[in-house]
C-alpha cells in the first residue's frame, strides 16, 4: 500500500458495521466500482482491528455505534498500528460532539449514511489519495469548531507544555479516558473512585485546559499531544 495512489489503482476497503444487512449492502454496492475492492468486513471493532492488522487496507469504513468498543476508540487504535490506513466514519449520527470527536480521533472523512453510492465511491478514492471530506450536512460544525488559519500561529508549543504541567497525574489519567469517550461512571469504575470524584476531576480538567466540555477537552488533548 502506498500513501499516494494513482487514479487507476484499486483501493482496498474494509467495512466495520454491526448491522449485517447494511454491511452486505455496502460490500455489494462498492464492489460494483472498478476502483474499489472490499477485502474484508467485521461486525464489531475488535474483530475489525484484527482484520485490519492482517490485511492493512487503504481505507476503513467505520461505524460509530458499534457494540463493545465504539468507532472512535477503534479509530484511534487503528492510527497507532496502521498510520497509513485512512478512516472514513460512515454513520447516522449527526451530533456536533460526535463529528468533532471523530475528526479529533484521526478520521479522514465523516459521511452520513444517506450518502449516495456514487459520492461515497469518490470519497473513498479521494481519501485514499490523502484528501479529507466532511458531509455537507455537518461541515459547518468542523468549520466553526477548529481554529481559523490566522489564529493557528497563536497556539505555541510552550502553551501545550503549560497545559500538561497544570494537570496532575490523576487528571492526565482521567483525560486519557475522556479521549476514549468514557462517561464519568465508566471512569469512576476504571479508577475505583466515586462518580462524584470522577466528575470533580473532569471539571478540573476542563478549567485547566480552558475548554467548555469534555469533547473539546478530548479533541484538544489529541490535537496538541497533551497525552
Rosetta blueprint (number, residue, H / E / L):
1 X L
2 X L
3 X L
4 X L
5 X L
6 X L
7 X L
8 X L
9 X L
10 X L
11 X E
12 X E
13 X E
14 X E
15 X E
16 X E
17 X L
18 X L
19 X L
20 X H
21 X H
22 X H
23 X H
24 X H
25 X H
26 X H
27 X H
28 X H
29 X H
30 X H
31 X L
32 X L
33 X L
34 X L
35 X L
36 X E
37 X E
38 X E
39 X E
40 X E
41 X E
42 X E
43 X L
44 X L
45 X H
46 X H
47 X H
48 X H
49 X H
50 X H
51 X H
52 X H
53 X H
54 X H
55 X H
56 X L
57 X L
58 X L
59 X E
60 X E
61 X E
62 X E
63 X L
64 X L
65 X L
66 X L
67 X L
68 X L
69 X L
70 X L
71 X H
72 X H
73 X H
74 X H
75 X H
76 X H
77 X H
78 X H
79 X H
80 X H
81 X H
82 X L
83 X L
84 X L
85 X L
86 X E
87 X E
88 X E
89 X E
90 X E
91 X E
92 X L
93 X L
94 X L
95 X L
96 X H
97 X H
98 X H
99 X H
100 X H
101 X H
102 X H
103 X H
104 X H
105 X L
106 X L
107 X L
108 X L
109 X E
110 X E
111 X E
112 X E
113 X L
114 X L
115 X L
116 X L
117 X H
118 X H
119 X H
120 X H
121 X H
122 X H
123 X H
124 X H
125 X H
126 X H
127 X H
128 X H
129 X L
130 X L
131 X L
132 X L
133 X E
134 X E
135 X L
136 X L
137 X L
138 X L
139 X H
140 X H
141 X H
142 X H
143 X H
144 X H
145 X H
146 X L
147 X L
148 X L
149 X H
150 X H
151 X H
152 X H
153 X L
154 X L
155 X L
156 X L
157 X H
158 X H
159 X H
160 X H
161 X H
162 X H
163 X H
164 X H
165 X H
166 X H
167 X L
168 X L
169 X H
170 X H
171 X H
172 X H
173 X H
174 X H
175 X H
176 X H
177 X H
178 X H
179 X H
180 X L
181 X L
182 X L
183 X L
184 X H
185 X H
186 X H
187 X H
188 X H
189 X H
190 X H
191 X H
192 X L
193 X L
194 X L
195 X H
196 X H
197 X H
198 X H
199 X H
200 X H
201 X H
202 X H
203 X H
204 X H
205 X H
206 X H
207 X H
208 X H
209 X H
210 X L
211 X L
212 X L
213 X L
214 X H
215 X H
216 X H
217 X H
218 X H
219 X H
220 X H
221 X H
222 X H
223 X H
224 X L
225 X L
226 X L
227 X L
